[in-house]
Amino acid sequence: MMKKLIFVCTGNTCRSPMAEGLLKHLLGPECGWEISSAGVCAADGWPPSGYAVEVLREKGIDISKQRSRTLTPQMIEEADLLITMTQGHRQAVLAAVPQSDGKVFLLKSFGVAQCATDIYDPVGEALDVYRRVRDEIDDALPDLILFMMEERN
């Protein structure tokens, strides 16, 4: 039985698609996790932002086929882990499904630093801002992966 991880942001066109692409790239298809993303205020079916696609392409990762989707209570209930980009997203998930508290975490809440800070929303910003956000997400993933591996056991 595959475990499910959903990255959560606002519109599901910048941060969470980048996080999904980066983590899938790091873990590979045989990792035992179904990794996806969704947005608390997303419309269904939108492609990732052009800059999000571009900055991941710089790392050899293609997210151009991803499409946005709205995070639903059913998705929250079915997920094993929900990883949010901001405290606001975490609160939105908990407001929708209060009993999900034990599986909703801020991306930057893992590891020794425990610096639970928000990941900045780059929407409408310049390419270099998207690069910074990509690198910030990328830097947070090793600690998340360690947590995921502990969760599998």
N, C-alpha and C positions, 0 to 999 in steps of 0.2 A: 504493500500500500504506500503510494507516494505521498509525502507530506507536501502541503501547499503553503507557499510564501507569497504574499501580495505586498508590493511596494505601493504606498499611498501618498499622493500629493493633491494639488487642487484640480487642475484641468487634465492631468494625465497626458501632457504633451511635451513636458520638459524634464523635470527631475525624476519622476518615477520611471518613465521609459528609459532614461539613461541608466538609472540604478539597475533596472531589469536587465538591460543589455550587458552592462559591466559584470553583474553577478553570474549571468548565464555563461559569459565568456570565461570567467575565472573558474567556474565549477565544472563546466562541460555537461553534456546531455545525460550522462550516467550517474549524476550526483544523488539521485533518490529524492529530489525536490522538484515540484512543479512551481516554477517561478514566473510570476506575472505582475501586472501593475493595474492600478485603477485610480480614479480621482473622486474626491468628495463633491466636487462641483463640475464634473466632466460631462461633456456631450459624448454620445457613443459614435465611434467610427472616424474620429479625426486622426490624421497622421501626426507623428511627432514633429515638433518645430524643426525648421530647416537647419538651424544652428545646432540643435541637439543631435540631429543626424550627422552633421558635419564634424562635430567634435568627437563623436564616437568613431566615425570613419577614420579619423586621424590615429586611432588606436587599433584599427583593423576590425572594427565591430560594425555590423550593419543592422540598424534598428528601423530602417525605412518601411518595413512591412508591418510594424506594430500599429495598432489602432487603439484610440482611447476608449475607455468604458467607464460607466458610472459605478462606483462602489455601492453594492446593495447589501442589505442586512443578511441575505442568504450567503453572499460571498464571504462576509465577515464570519458567519457561523461555520462555514465549511473550511476556512483557512486555519492552518496550524500556527502561523505567524503573520502578523501585519506590521510592516515596518514603515513608519511615517516620517515625512521630511520635516514636520514642525509639530510643536505642542498643540497647535490649533487643529491640525489633522487628527492627532491622537484623540483630542477631546471630541471631535466630530464622530469618530469611529465609536467611542464609548457612549456618546449620546444616542447613536443608532442602535447599538447592541451593548448595554451596560455589562452583561455577563462576560464580555470578551476581554475584560481588564487584564487577565493574566497572559495574554498573547499579543498585546499591542505595545510596541516599543518604538521610541524615537531612534532613527538610524544612528545618531551619534551618542547613544546611551550605553554602548558596549565597551568592553576593554578597560584597561587600567586608567585611562584619562577620565572616564565617566563624565566628560564634559557634554552634558545633554543640551546642546545648542541646536537651533534650527538650521536647516539648509536653505540658503537664500533662494528666492524665486527669480530666475533669470529672464522670465518672459518679457519680451520687448527690449531686452538689453543687448549690448554689443557681443560679438563673437568671443572676445577675451573673457567676458563675464561667464559665458557658458563653459569655457575651458576651466575657469576657476571652480565653478560648481561641479563639473565633471570630476576634477581632481579631488575635491573635497569629499564627494561621494565615494570615489575610488579608494581614498585613504581610510574611509570608515569601514570598508567591506571586510578586510581581514578579521577584525574583531567580531563582526556579525557572523562570518563563516565559522569561527571557533565556537560561537554560541550555537549555531545550527548543528554542528557536529556533535555537541553535547546533547542537544535535543533529540538527535536520532537514536541515542542509546536508551 
